[in-house]
Amino acid sequence: MSPKPTRLAAIEALPTEMQDHALVDWPTVALMLGMKDVDYAREIVTAADVPLVHVSDRRRLPTWRTLRQFIETRQRANAPP
């Protein structure tokens, strides 16, 4: 994986109690999912019913906690038995 995105570094710089509530932008979500297509990453996360925070009429974003939970769930589902 490439160097840590600025957004993730900013989240890690927050006090621990605030990190879970930080919003993650879609390009960072795509990177965390190992995808190059931001729109496809958004479709995958939305189809999985990951809770999103309503930022504006046209923008909804996942929190760091819900994104981590989604990634962990995908990893467990893809793990060999």
LUMDOKOL-807388 format. One record per atom (N, C-alpha, C): x, y, z; atom name. Coordinates in nm, 4 decimals. Layout:
<nodes>
c1/c2/c3/atome
X/Y/Z/CA
...
</nodes>
This chain:
<nodes>
c1/c2/c3/atome
0.0851/-0.1179/0.0000/N
0.0000/0.0000/0.0000/CA
0.0894/0.1239/0.0000/C
0.0440/0.2281/-0.0619/N
0.1192/0.3522/-0.0688/CA
0.1243/0.4187/0.0683/C
0.2015/0.5254/0.0804/N
0.2063/0.5951/0.2090/CA
0.0661/0.6321/0.2577/C
0.0546/0.6439/0.3872/N
-0.0746/0.6719/0.4491/CA
-0.1338/0.8019/0.3957/C
-0.2603/0.7965/0.3513/N
-0.3244/0.9193/0.3019/CA
-0.3328/1.0254/0.4115/C
-0.3299/1.1484/0.3686/N
-0.3367/1.2607/0.4614/CA
-0.4594/1.2508/0.5513/C
-0.5720/1.2078/0.4949/N
-0.6960/1.1983/0.5726/CA
-0.6807/1.0996/0.6886/C
-0.6186/0.9849/0.6635/N
-0.6000/0.8867/0.7707/CA
-0.5026/0.9378/0.8760/C
-0.3983/1.0066/0.8331/N
-0.3041/1.0651/0.9280/CA
-0.3752/1.1680/1.0161/C
-0.4645/1.2461/0.9560/N
-0.5400/1.3459/1.0326/CA
-0.6322/1.2776/1.1335/C
-0.6945/1.1680/1.0935/N
-0.7826/1.0949/1.1861/CA
-0.7019/1.0394/1.3031/C
-0.5860/0.9826/1.2738/N
-0.5027/0.9263/1.3801/CA
-0.4489/1.0344/1.4734/C
-0.4398/1.1579/1.4261/N
-0.3918/1.2678/1.5090/CA
-0.4991/1.3185/1.6058/C
-0.6240/1.2804/1.5820/N
-0.7330/1.3226/1.6714/CA
-0.7221/1.2506/1.8050/C
-0.7784/1.3091/1.9107/N
-0.7853/1.2351/2.0368/CA
-0.8622/1.1034/2.0143/C
-0.8226/1.0003/2.0841/N
-0.8792/0.8670/2.0656/CA
-1.0311/0.8665/2.0671/C
-1.0908/0.9406/2.1590/N
-1.2367/0.9395/2.1726/CA
-1.3072/1.0058/2.0537/C
-1.2339/1.0786/1.9717/N
-1.2942/1.1449/1.8557/CA
-1.2734/1.0665/1.7253/C
-1.1760/0.9778/1.7213/N
-1.1405/0.9094/1.5975/CA
-1.2568/0.8326/1.5358/C
-1.3324/0.7599/1.6164/N
-1.4434/0.6791/1.5640/CA
-1.5477/0.7624/1.4913/C
-1.5613/0.8876/1.5276/N
-1.6653/0.9738/1.4725/CA
-1.6186/1.0575/1.3528/C
-1.4909/1.0472/1.3181/N
-1.4368/1.1245/1.2053/CA
-1.4972/1.0733/1.0749/C
-1.5305/1.1656/0.9872/N
-1.5847/1.1289/0.8560/CA
-1.4710/1.0950/0.7603/C
-1.4944/0.9948/0.6762/N
-1.3935/0.9509/0.5798/CA
-1.4448/0.9822/0.4400/C
-1.3637/1.0537/0.3619/N
-1.4051/1.0893/0.2261/CA
-1.3974/0.9658/0.1352/C
-1.4698/0.9717/0.0248/N
-1.4817/0.8557/-0.0639/CA
-1.3499/0.8130/-0.1286/C
-1.2614/0.9045/-0.1686/N
-1.1324/0.8580/-0.2214/CA
-1.0535/0.7762/-0.1180/C
-1.0610/0.8158/0.0082/N
-0.9922/0.7405/0.1134/CA
-1.0600/0.6059/0.1350/C
-1.1926/0.6027/0.1281/N
-1.2659/0.4760/0.1394/CA
-1.2199/0.3807/0.0298/C
-1.2130/0.4300/-0.0923/N
-1.1694/0.3455/-0.2046/CA
-1.0289/0.2913/-0.1792/C
-0.9399/0.3756/-0.1318/N
-0.8036/0.3331/-0.1026/CA
-0.8024/0.2247/0.0051/C
-0.8798/0.2457/0.1100/N
-0.8847/0.1483/0.2193/CA
-0.9420/0.0143/0.1734/C
-1.0277/0.0166/0.0735/N
-1.0866/-0.1069/0.0212/CA
-1.0010/-0.1673/-0.0904/C
-0.8914/-0.1002/-0.1251/N
-0.8042/-0.1502/-0.2291/CA
-0.8626/-0.1330/-0.3684/C
-0.9434/-0.0319/-0.3852/N
-1.0093/-0.0065/-0.5134/CA
-0.9589/0.1242/-0.5730/C
-0.9558/0.1304/-0.7042/N
-0.9170/0.2543/-0.7720/CA
-1.0379/0.3378/-0.8105/C
-1.1519/0.2731/-0.8262/N
-1.2737/0.3415/-0.8696/CA
-1.3532/0.3888/-0.7481/C
-1.3536/0.5185/-0.7265/N
-1.4210/0.5772/-0.6107/CA
-1.5714/0.5517/-0.6161/C
-1.6310/0.5648/-0.7337/N
-1.7756/0.5432/-0.7459/CA
-1.8138/0.3989/-0.7131/C
-1.7319/0.3042/-0.7566/N
-1.7591/0.1635/-0.7273/CA
-1.7459/0.1369/-0.5770/C
-1.6462/0.1965/-0.5133/N
-1.6303/0.1815/-0.3679/CA
-1.7540/0.2355/-0.2961/C
-1.8048/0.3496/-0.3421/N
-1.9253/0.4083/-0.2826/CA
-2.0443/0.3135/-0.2991/C
-2.0561/0.2536/-0.4171/N
-2.1659/0.1585/-0.4419/CA
-2.1567/0.0377/-0.3485/C
-2.0358/-0.0157/-0.3316/N
-2.0154/-0.1336/-0.2460/CA
-2.0535/-0.1014/-0.1013/C
-2.0066/0.0105/-0.0520/N
-2.0336/0.0491/0.0870/CA
-2.1826/0.0769/0.1062/C
-2.2429/0.1463/0.0123/N
-2.3851/0.1781/0.0222/CA
-2.4704/0.0517/0.0134/C
-2.4363/-0.0389/-0.0778/N
-2.5116/-0.1641/-0.0936/CA
-2.5011/-0.2525/0.0302/C
-2.3919/-0.2373/0.1040/N
-2.3727/-0.3164/0.2255/CA
-2.4449/-0.2553/0.3456/C
-2.5185/-0.1473/0.3214/N
-2.5932/-0.0785/0.4270/CA
-2.5053/-0.0275/0.5413/C
-2.3838/0.0145/0.5061/N
-2.2976/0.0773/0.6059/CA
-2.3625/0.2110/0.6412/C
-2.3816/0.2391/0.7695/N
-2.4432/0.3669/0.8067/CA
-2.3590/0.4852/0.7583/C
-2.4264/0.5826/0.6997/N
-2.3595/0.7016/0.6492/CA
-2.4139/0.8248/0.7197/C
-2.3278/0.9224/0.7386/N
-2.3666/1.0488/0.8011/CA
-2.4122/1.1443/0.6916/C
-2.5288/1.2014/0.7098/N
-2.5850/1.2973/0.6145/CA
-2.5135/1.4310/0.6345/C
-2.4274/1.4657/0.5404/N
-2.3519/1.5905/0.5474/CA
-2.4279/1.7017/0.4769/C
-2.4844/1.6691/0.3602/N
-2.5655/1.7632/0.2848/CA
-2.6599/1.6819/0.1968/C
-2.7440/1.7511/0.1197/N
-2.8384/1.6798/0.0334/CA
-2.7681/1.5876/-0.0659/C
-2.6464/1.6215/-0.1032/N
-2.5757/1.5429/-0.2046/CA
-2.4584/1.4642/-0.1487/C
-2.4377/1.4707/-0.0199/N
-2.3170/1.4081/0.0362/CA
-2.3474/1.3336/0.1648/C
-2.3107/1.2055/0.1635/N
-2.3198/1.1200/0.2812/CA
-2.1881/1.0450/0.2918/C
-2.1318/1.0400/0.4123/N
-2.0008/0.9790/0.4315/CA
-2.0030/0.8802/0.5482/C
-1.9184/0.7778/0.5401/N
-1.9072/0.6866/0.6543/CA
-1.8158/0.7468/0.7611/C
-1.8322/0.7006/0.8829/N
-1.7390/0.7385/0.9891/CA
-1.6248/0.6381/0.9891/C
-1.5168/0.6744/1.0548/N
-1.4011/0.5862/1.0637/CA
-1.4409/0.4537/1.1303/C
-1.5236/0.4594/1.2335/N
-1.5668/0.3366/1.3018/CA
-1.6451/0.2453/1.2082/C
-1.7430/0.2991/1.1379/N
-1.8245/0.2132/1.0517/CA
-1.7440/0.1597/0.9339/C
-1.6495/0.2384/0.8842/N
-1.5645/0.1895/0.7759/CA
-1.4760/0.0759/0.8259/C
-1.4156/0.0922/0.9428/N
-1.3321/-0.0146/0.9997/CA
-1.4134/-0.1412/1.0204/C
-1.5345/-0.1270/1.0747/N
-1.6198/-0.2440/1.0966/CA
-1.6524/-0.3136/0.9648/C
-1.6810/-0.2368/0.8612/N
-1.7105/-0.2928/0.7304/CA
-1.5896/-0.3691/0.6759/C
-1.4724/-0.3096/0.6869/N
-1.3500/-0.3747/0.6380/CA
-1.3239/-0.5040/0.7153/C
-1.3409/-0.5002/0.8469/N
-1.3200/-0.6205/0.9281/CA
-1.4188/-0.7302/0.8900/C
-1.5422/-0.6936/0.8648/N
-1.6439/-0.7913/0.8242/CA
-1.6074/-0.8552/0.6907/C
-1.5613/-0.7736/0.5966/N
-1.5188/-0.8264/0.4659/CA
-1.4003/-0.9193/0.4795/C
-1.3057/-0.8844/0.5678/N
-1.1886/-0.9691/0.5866/CA
-1.2272/-1.1037/0.6469/C
-1.3177/-1.1008/0.7438/N
-1.3629/-1.2274/0.8038/CA
-1.4375/-1.3122/0.7016/C
-1.5180/-1.2491/0.6174/N
-1.5946/-1.3231/0.5164/CA
-1.5023/-1.3843/0.4117/C
-1.3892/-1.3200/0.3849/N
-1.2978/-1.3696/0.2822/CA
-1.1881/-1.4590/0.3396/C
-1.1844/-1.4762/0.4718/N
-1.0803/-1.5587/0.5342/CA
-1.1051/-1.7056/0.5055/C
-0.9994/-1.7801/0.4839/N
-1.0182/-1.9244/0.4614/CA
-1.0698/-1.9913/0.5880/C
-1.1478/-2.0982/0.5727/N
-1.2051/-2.1654/0.6907/CA
-1.1015/-2.2348/0.7759/C
</nodes>
